[in-house]
Amino acid sequence: MTAPRTIVIAGAGIGGLTAALALAAQGFRVLICEKTGRLEEAGAGLQLSPNATRILIGLGLQPRLAPHVTTPASVSIMTARSGGEVIRLPLGSARDHAPYWLVHRADLQSALLGAVTAHPDIELRLGCPVDTFRAQPGGIAVNDESALALIGADGAWSTVRRQVFPETRPQFSGLIAWRGTLETSRLDSDLFPHGVQLWMGPKAHLVVYPVSSGERINMVAIMPGAVMQPGSSDTGDTGEIRRHFAASHWPANARAMIESVENWRRWPLFTIQDGGMWHEGSVALLGDAAHAMLPFAAQGAGMAIEDAAVLAQCLGTAGHDAAGIAPALERYAQLRQPRVTRVQRTARQSGQIYHLRGPMALARDLTMRALGAGRLQARQDWIYNWKL
Ligand SMILES: Cc1cc2nc3c(=O)[nH]c(=O)nc-3n(C[C@H](O)[C@H](O)[C@H](O)COP(=O)(O)OP(=O)(O)OC[C@H]3O[C@@H](n4cnc5c(N)ncnc54)[C@H](O)[C@@H]3O)c2cc1C
């Protein structure tokens, strides 16, 4: 039997671990139940913009993350049409002391894990899937533990969501993210991306940036494809990438980077439709469980981190009384949904713009140049300048 001020979190991904730290900072005891027996090095690079890094720094994670992050000077938007740069957006100095970070997901997860395991009020149970839960007086029974609330931070294929909102299912976008890394030293110095490089091309795009303090380069190639097995990644046939990023459409420099990757894996991109339900009684969803999105705004983990901070603030304001939990979770959902829906739409629209072809691609490139770096950057302000 767990103590009465306990919150159970299903899932020890970026969202679940951040939520545990934020809830513990509000005086809750947190039990994280993670399905897998070992936290694997899943995924590759992540861009974390100031709206997310501000929260991580506030939770005291900067010393653990500093050795692993890279702070890019700019985002270069490149076009496959000419092989050159359309425009460079300086990322500038940190916004309100919050930097833009490039980090390997495994480094972020282990920094969060280090803080979680050092915290006296957080318990992490590995090999502990959340599969059954039911409402009971004063809260919820989860895997035979009593708690005030259950937070489903168990990813796009969430078991918690399936039980509470069975009608919400992940939808396949028709796109595959091929993700891989390579040692920086393997890339010719003239190809080395000093900041983030975003290549736009016909029905595809490519994102390249350094991770692991610049020792490795992270590469993501987005293109149409079929799903092998929903909910998992696989090594696939790398010939598919070479064929899609063919010399007829893609310049030699982009193709040389693609050729240098050592460990491609394909991730079918599934999304959760905007505007779904996030909360029912003492149960709430967070991160990809609530809003798995296309990664084209580089905000999926960022939104999970923001969710964690808002959730903890709402529950903290409600106090540790069971009667305040459901209204606090409702408030959390109301505060988060409009912003997350806007980010989901922005990500979809960005993909459509990046993948234009022919005269439309030329018009896009000319429009971006005409708008200029200042105006293009100001379009991100509503995302990056968000604060709790
Ligand atoms: C190609 C690509 C590039 C991306 N780039 C970026 C980026 O640059 N910036 C950014 O912010 N985001 C990015 N994202 C998105 C980001 O990776 C995700 O949004 C984020 O990792 C989601 O975290 P999460 O904690 O919600 O879910 P997950 O990371 O999926 O974690 C869920 C956890 O729950 C566990 N679990 C599952 N079921 C159960 C259960 N029943 N009981 C207990 N545990 C369970 C799982 O094992 C897992 O550990 C990218 C995504 C992709 C695909």
The ligand as an SDF file (V2000), in Angstrom:
LIG
                    3D

 53 58  0  0  0  0  0  0  0  0999 V2000
   12.1240   11.4120  -35.7930 C   0  0  0  0  0  0  0  0  0  0  0  0
   11.7350   12.1160  -34.5380 C   0  0  0  0  0  0  0  0  0  0  0  0
   12.3960   13.2870  -34.1810 C   0  0  0  0  0  0  0  0  0  0  0  0
   12.0070   13.9750  -33.0260 C   0  0  0  0  0  0  0  0  0  0  0  0
   12.6560   15.1450  -32.7270 N   0  0  0  0  0  0  0  0  0  0  0  0
   12.2440   15.8560  -31.6520 C   0  0  0  0  0  0  0  0  0  0  0  0
   12.8930   17.0840  -31.3200 C   0  0  0  0  0  0  0  0  0  0  0  0
   13.8390   17.4950  -31.9920 O   0  0  0  0  0  0  0  0  0  0  0  0
   12.4560   17.7890  -30.2420 N   0  0  0  0  0  0  0  0  0  0  0  0
   11.3950   17.3510  -29.4750 C   0  0  0  0  0  0  0  0  0  0  0  0
   11.0120   18.0330  -28.5000 O   0  0  0  0  0  0  0  0  0  0  0  0
   10.7600   16.1720  -29.7580 N   0  0  0  0  0  0  0  0  0  0  0  0
   11.1540   15.4220  -30.8130 C   0  0  0  0  0  0  0  0  0  0  0  0
   10.5560   14.2250  -31.1000 N   0  0  0  0  0  0  0  0  0  0  0  0
    9.4170   13.7770  -30.2690 C   0  0  0  0  0  0  0  0  0  0  0  0
    9.8470   13.1340  -28.9580 C   0  0  0  0  0  0  0  0  0  0  0  0
   10.8210   12.1340  -29.1730 O   0  0  0  0  0  0  0  0  0  0  0  0
    8.6430   12.5400  -28.2350 C   0  0  0  0  0  0  0  0  0  0  0  0
    7.5540   13.4250  -28.3160 O   0  0  0  0  0  0  0  0  0  0  0  0
    8.9440   12.2940  -26.7720 C   0  0  0  0  0  0  0  0  0  0  0  0
   10.0840   11.4870  -26.6290 O   0  0  0  0  0  0  0  0  0  0  0  0
    7.7400   11.6410  -26.0860 C   0  0  0  0  0  0  0  0  0  0  0  0
    8.0700   11.3500  -24.7440 O   0  0  0  0  0  0  0  0  0  0  0  0
    7.0290   10.5930  -23.8140 P   0  0  0  0  0  0  0  0  0  0  0  0
    7.6890   10.5080  -22.4870 O   0  0  0  0  0  0  0  0  0  0  0  0
    5.6980   11.2380  -23.9020 O   0  0  0  0  0  0  0  0  0  0  0  0
    6.8370    9.1490  -24.4610 O   0  0  0  0  0  0  0  0  0  0  0  0
    7.8860    7.9670  -24.7100 P   0  0  0  0  0  0  0  0  0  0  0  0
    9.2470    8.4860  -24.9520 O   0  0  0  0  0  0  0  0  0  0  0  0
    7.2590    7.0920  -25.7580 O   0  0  0  0  0  0  0  0  0  0  0  0
    7.9180    7.1780  -23.3260 O   0  0  0  0  0  0  0  0  0  0  0  0
    6.8670    6.3240  -22.9160 C   0  0  0  0  0  0  0  0  0  0  0  0
    7.4100    5.3460  -21.8890 C   0  0  0  0  0  0  0  0  0  0  0  0
    6.3080    4.5910  -21.3570 O   0  0  0  0  0  0  0  0  0  0  0  0
    6.6610    3.2170  -21.2860 C   0  0  0  0  0  0  0  0  0  0  0  0
    5.4190    2.4490  -21.2970 N   0  0  0  0  0  0  0  0  0  0  0  0
    4.6440    2.1320  -22.3690 C   0  0  0  0  0  0  0  0  0  0  0  0
    3.5480    1.4620  -21.9550 N   0  0  0  0  0  0  0  0  0  0  0  0
    3.6320    1.3530  -20.6070 C   0  0  0  0  0  0  0  0  0  0  0  0
    2.7980    0.7820  -19.6080 C   0  0  0  0  0  0  0  0  0  0  0  0
    1.6320    0.1790  -19.9100 N   0  0  0  0  0  0  0  0  0  0  0  0
    3.1830    0.8390  -18.3030 N   0  0  0  0  0  0  0  0  0  0  0  0
    4.3550    1.4500  -17.9700 C   0  0  0  0  0  0  0  0  0  0  0  0
    5.1950    1.9910  -18.8850 N   0  0  0  0  0  0  0  0  0  0  0  0
    4.8240    1.9690  -20.1850 C   0  0  0  0  0  0  0  0  0  0  0  0
    7.5800    3.0170  -22.4720 C   0  0  0  0  0  0  0  0  0  0  0  0
    8.3880    1.8520  -22.3160 O   0  0  0  0  0  0  0  0  0  0  0  0
    8.3900    4.3290  -22.4610 C   0  0  0  0  0  0  0  0  0  0  0  0
    9.5140    4.2210  -21.6180 O   0  0  0  0  0  0  0  0  0  0  0  0
   10.9500   13.4910  -32.2180 C   0  0  0  0  0  0  0  0  0  0  0  0
   10.3050   12.2880  -32.5630 C   0  0  0  0  0  0  0  0  0  0  0  0
   10.6960   11.6080  -33.7140 C   0  0  0  0  0  0  0  0  0  0  0  0
    9.9850   10.3260  -34.0730 C   0  0  0  0  0  0  0  0  0  0  0  0
  1  2  1  0
  2  3  1  0
  2 52  2  0
  3  4  2  0
  4  5  1  0
  4 50  1  0
  5  6  2  0
  6  7  1  0
  6 13  1  0
  7  8  2  0
  7  9  1  0
  9 10  1  0
 10 11  2  0
 10 12  1  0
 12 13  2  0
 13 14  1  0
 14 15  1  0
 14 50  1  0
 15 16  1  0
 16 17  1  0
 16 18  1  0
 18 19  1  0
 18 20  1  0
 20 21  1  0
 20 22  1  0
 22 23  1  0
 23 24  1  0
 24 25  2  0
 24 26  1  0
 24 27  1  0
 27 28  1  0
 28 29  2  0
 28 30  1  0
 28 31  1  0
 31 32  1  0
 32 33  1  0
 33 34  1  0
 33 48  1  0
 34 35  1  0
 35 36  1  0
 35 46  1  0
 36 37  1  0
 36 45  1  0
 37 38  2  0
 38 39  1  0
 39 40  1  0
 39 45  2  0
 40 41  1  0
 40 42  2  0
 42 43  1  0
 43 44  2  0
 44 45  1  0
 46 47  1  0
 46 48  1  0
 48 49  1  0
 50 51  2  0
 51 52  1  0
 52 53  1  0
M  END
$$$$
